[in-house]
């Protein structure tokens, strides 16, 4: 059996992953990465330590607070300051978490690395343009975490183990109960939300520890470039976010009263884009909000060779969004993503992940 380093978060998933690896007679070294100080994180570390002690496996806590502050927190603040919308969890996985686990694996002479993520790795040699190792959705697609893992390299995929790949969450809970882990690990793990802010919310963290000061500016209606309102804190406004109802002017059509060149209507308006340097948030009606096309930079091809020409796929816009149909075209600047219909929620700075059925093709960061 192998000597495997397991990333232990203190949650039920990584705890059950530890139990499975121990059951299968692997030598397990548990590692918990300490990213920040908070009562919640301290409790999670204690849960991971308690789980390791209960299972009789080696456990280490690795202090990465400085690296996390620099590579995740500071980066997140800079991006929001520039009007972009990074996903801190993806940034952490890409820049810090997985690299740290593989570095620790070398330190403790472990051949493989395991995590409690819901994902699957295959070695299908028959597929067109497939790389040797492929990242795919797990059996329980309702818990699919491949959105956070699209930046995994071939070297990492070759040595990664996902013990929960063929398990539904309900089965994981029953296994935790049978193993006595419910007394240590929580039933529900937080997924897809940054771990470093408390119940005050993410905006409160940006304005508090993050140090962002609320700028002020104008909300501008795109229809006639008129100023319809003012705002505080541009980072509070995301594309397609509802702004409320406003009375706006429209040109009169032939069916309207021609005694007036314009008519006034009460419309629901949405943020469309921001000009941070000009301190403006531009608004439009629902028909205009959203996008049909975007460009991705910092592209990672997870499971396939970079495609030539146009390729159809499905694009996942956010962790909790279902993939939508699109075509992608590679060029010198990155990937052009053309959606089959206008979609909302595509924000500069966020990751988009590309799929073909259950296969993760790759992904990148929305530019603009």
ABEGO torsion letter per residue (X at the ends): XBBBBBBBAGBAAAAAAAAAAAAAGBBBBBBBBBABBBAAAAAAAAAAAAAAAAAGBBBBBBBAAAAAAAAAAAAAAAAAAAGBBBBAAAAAAAAAAAAAAAAAAAAAGBABBBBABBBBBBBBAABBGBBABBBBBBABAAABAAAAAAABBAAAAAABBBAAAABBAAAAAAAAAAAGAAAABBABBBBGBBAABBAAEAAAAAABAAGBBBBBBBBBBAAAGBBABBBBGAAABBBGBBAEBBBBBBBBBAABBAABABBBBBBBBBBABBBAAAGBBBBBBAAABEBABBBBBGBBBAABBBBBEBBBBBBBABAABBBBBBBBBBBAAEBBBBBABBBBGBBBGBBBBBBBEABBAEBBBBBX
